């Protein structure tokens, strides 16, 4: 783990602590980073699904090729 020195706006920190139900700066920043990464992963998955990646499952014969 790398120690970093950053400036954090007090009102942003307080709002994040309330939203995340965290008490320490370390916990708040850590949870915010994990939440941001998880949100990005969810967006990528939604994009993949809406781009038609499951279209083959709609057709019975295509589905059989995908899941023999």
N, C-alpha and C positions, 0 to 999 in steps of 0.2 A: 504494500500500500504506500502510495506517495503522499507526503504531506504537502498541502498547497495553501498559499495565502491568497485569499480573494476578498473583494469588497462586496458585501451583501446589504442591500437596502433593508433597513429595519422593518418597514411596513410590509415588504414582500416576504420577509422571513416570518413575521408574525402571521400573515395570511396563510402561508404554506403550512406552518405548524398547526394552525387551526384546521385547515383542510385535510391534513394528513394525520392528525391526532398524534403528533410527535412532540417531544419536550426539548430535546437538545438540538443544537445546530447540526451536529454530525448526523444524528438520526434523520433530521429533516432533509438535509442535502442528499443523504444516501437514498432515502425513500423517494425523493423527487426524481433522482437519476434513474432509479429502477422503474418508476412509473412512466417516465418519458420513453425509456427503451421498450417497455411492454406496449405502450400505446403505438409506437412506431411499428412493432412487430404485428400488432393487430391490424393496422392500416395496410401493411404489405399483404397480409393474409386475405383481407377483404378485397383488395385489388386483384389478387390472384384468383379468388373465387368468382368475382364479378366479370373477370376477363374470359370466363368460360372454361376454366380448368376442369370442371366437373361435367362438362357437356356430354362426355362419353357415357356417363352413368345413366342418362335419360333413355338411351337405346339399349334394349335387352341384349342384343348381339354384341354391341360394343362393350357393354358392361362385362359380359362373359370373357371377352378378350383381356379386359383389365384385371378381372378377378376370376381366374379359372377355377 
